[in-house]
Amino acid sequence: MRHSFEELVGQELDRLYRAAFFLAEGVPHRAERLVTLAVLRGFREYRSLHGLPTRTAHWFDGHLAKAFLDGHGPGASPGFRATREGESSKASPTPVGALPGRWDDRLSDLGHEELAQAGAALPPTQRVAFWLVALERRRYGDVAEILGAPRESVAGWIRDAHRTMYRALGALRPGRLGEGRA
Amino acid sequence: MMDCAEAREILWPPEEPRMVDQRVMEAREHLEQCEGCRDHLSLDGALLHAFRSVPAVRAPAEVRERIFDALARERTADGLAHFPTRKRIAQRRGTTATLLFMAALLVVSFVSLWGLANRPLQDPGPRGSGWSAADGDAFVEDFLRRAVQEEHIGTSDPAEAARFLTRQLGIPLSLPMTLPGFDLSGVEICIVEGVRGAVVMYKRDGQVLYHYLVPRGRGGAQEPMLSRATPPGWSGQPYPSVVIWGSEEIQQALVSDMPPDQLMEMAQALTGQG
């Protein structure tokens, strides 16, 4: 069945809005602005290509990521933030430590506002990488393609982002996360 | 020995099954020896469990509407600048009486369109002997239509109506949507043989005129022609006039209870405008 662009947007909109809500630190009007920008960017490309790509979700995610990173100036560009594995570990030397399974229960009633608040602790590129890899479960290669960055950089961003997110969630829930940790 | 980045990439996402080949075995071997990678995957597992319990957020209806409006403006940015803006009718939904009347006429119109067209708007497919596994697209069509979450707009503003049409049908339309002696009253979505179309509604002193637009993927241009047949089972009330024509992309029809020759003039006026 041939879909119109609007129909595909209708299918993707909730997922894109959730992602934008996270990227925009839980500010609704900024999330809406991001999704609008991503949809319009996608439409302009669709019009110039006279067709839609086969991996629609991946394609829309790319436009959302670029809309978000463009809004953070050249400093947020992946090319400026690409770091190698060893280099990025210097930025976050504090070990998080092994995670017992019981931590799951402490995080089990997270709200999307808390998630977005914690995401605000991430630099823009890490935030995008974290959204795509940790939340959307995309492969590193796909994320590297979207961000136009080496896979090694994606791996470094993800490792740092995981640690930062954990700490940020801990800060939002003092006395809950980390208690009983070995 | 494989490095951390490569091992994590090969094993990502860890919750999904994968074919075990030489690279996966090497990545697992790396994992056994690397505390950093084990910590990373353990942390990811804890966070993933948490993320999956976060209630899903849906884009609010007004946000959806604004985004589709922006998209429609993008589509029609060049084509509608010359239309005068007229006062918009205050409400999206008309009065109950008006809607009931419109609904009744819509039913009549569908019957007439299906029954009178010399050829079907679209091949009805293999449904004569019941629904098959291949017929799910009819339901998908309705699902997608509902995903847009807007089925009717009451407006006298041609530009707004055009944006609604473009957004709903996904085809850039350059219809002026003005008819001599009639006022534009709104646009409504319709489904004809599984194809989503739209009805542009006009009014004049209590008389209504419906202009149907149904996208079609094939067929050549067709000049306006008056349908003269009567659907089976029709009796009693005056039968509405129907004029059908089409371009390569859109099947169109005018339906009204006005005299056939006047309706034909209207169709010719629309064809000349479009």
Boltz contact constraints between the chains, C-beta under 6 A:
constraints:
  - contact:
      token1: [A, 1]
      token2: [B, 137]
      max_distance: 6.0
  - contact:
      token1: [A, 4]
      token2: [B, 170]
      max_distance: 6.0
  - contact:
      token1: [A, 6]
      token2: [B, 167]
      max_distance: 6.0
  - contact:
      token1: [A, 6]
      token2: [B, 170]
      max_distance: 6.0
  - contact:
      token1: [A, 7]
      token2: [B, 144]
      max_distance: 6.0
  - contact:
      token1: [A, 10]
      token2: [B, 147]
      max_distance: 6.0
  - contact:
      token1: [A, 10]
      token2: [B, 148]
      max_distance: 6.0
  - contact:
      token1: [A, 13]
      token2: [B, 59]
      max_distance: 6.0
  - contact:
      token1: [A, 14]
      token2: [B, 58]
      max_distance: 6.0
  - contact:
      token1: [A, 14]
      token2: [B, 59]
      max_distance: 6.0
  - contact:
      token1: [A, 17]
      token2: [B, 59]
      max_distance: 6.0
  - contact:
      token1: [A, 18]
      token2: [B, 57]
      max_distance: 6.0
  - contact:
      token1: [A, 21]
      token2: [B, 57]
      max_distance: 6.0
  - contact:
      token1: [A, 32]
      token2: [B, 63]
      max_distance: 6.0
  - contact:
      token1: [A, 36]
      token2: [B, 67]
      max_distance: 6.0
  - contact:
      token1: [A, 36]
      token2: [B, 70]
      max_distance: 6.0
  - contact:
      token1: [A, 39]
      token2: [B, 67]
      max_distance: 6.0
  - contact:
      token1: [A, 39]
      token2: [B, 71]
      max_distance: 6.0
  - contact:
      token1: [A, 40]
      token2: [B, 74]
      max_distance: 6.0
  - contact:
      token1: [A, 43]
      token2: [B, 74]
      max_distance: 6.0
  - contact:
      token1: [A, 85]
      token2: [B, 4]
      max_distance: 6.0
  - contact:
      token1: [A, 85]
      token2: [B, 5]
      max_distance: 6.0
  - contact:
      token1: [A, 98]
      token2: [B, 39]
      max_distance: 6.0
  - contact:
      token1: [A, 99]
      token2: [B, 42]
      max_distance: 6.0
  - contact:
      token1: [A, 99]
      token2: [B, 43]
      max_distance: 6.0
  - contact:
      token1: [A, 99]
      token2: [B, 46]
      max_distance: 6.0
  - contact:
      token1: [A, 103]
      token2: [B, 46]
      max_distance: 6.0
  - contact:
      token1: [A, 104]
      token2: [B, 46]
      max_distance: 6.0
  - contact:
      token1: [A, 104]
      token2: [B, 49]
      max_distance: 6.0
  - contact:
      token1: [A, 107]
      token2: [B, 50]
      max_distance: 6.0
  - contact:
      token1: [A, 108]
      token2: [B, 53]
      max_distance: 6.0
  - contact:
      token1: [A, 110]
      token2: [B, 50]
      max_distance: 6.0
  - contact:
      token1: [A, 110]
      token2: [B, 54]
      max_distance: 6.0
  - contact:
      token1: [A, 112]
      token2: [B, 54]
      max_distance: 6.0
  - contact:
      token1: [A, 112]
      token2: [B, 57]
      max_distance: 6.0
  - contact:
      token1: [A, 115]
      token2: [B, 54]
      max_distance: 6.0
  - contact:
      token1: [A, 135]
      token2: [B, 51]
      max_distance: 6.0
  - contact:
      token1: [A, 137]
      token2: [B, 13]
      max_distance: 6.0
  - contact:
      token1: [A, 140]
      token2: [B, 9]
      max_distance: 6.0
  - contact:
      token1: [A, 152]
      token2: [B, 5]
      max_distance: 6.0
  - contact:
      token1: [A, 155]
      token2: [B, 5]
      max_distance: 6.0
  - contact:
      token1: [A, 155]
      token2: [B, 8]
      max_distance: 6.0
  - contact:
      token1: [A, 159]
      token2: [B, 40]
      max_distance: 6.0
  - contact:
      token1: [A, 162]
      token2: [B, 43]
      max_distance: 6.0
